[in-house]
Amino acid sequence: MPMAVVVTRDVEDRYRGFLGSVMLELAPGVYAHPRMSMAVRGRVWAVLSDWYSSLRRGSIVMTWAETSADGGLGLTSLGEPPKDLVAHNAMLLVRRPLRSP
């Protein structure tokens, strides 16, 4: 059961209340849980995704340790351009799509 971290920015108070009930709030908008199972992480993300689909404000990023992913880090996000983690020359990089002018 790996550690999970959620970072929120400019979201409604309901997110803070919900995340504070299942994770420790380390700083405003930064939440962590030291041993969150994949099933619980999926349920938490399902709630956040459902709320975001109707509210459409701010951004949310969740990350966790995942041995099968590049760099051993799983990442998912809402609200910002999608991100991919890419291992390149022993470095971990974040790839985002280019914005059209």
Secondary structure by P-SEA (a helix, b strand, c coil): cbbbbbbbccccaaaaaaaaaccccccccbbbbccccaaaaaaaaaaaaaaaaccccbbbbbbbbbccccccbbbbbccccbbbbbbcccbbbbbbccccc
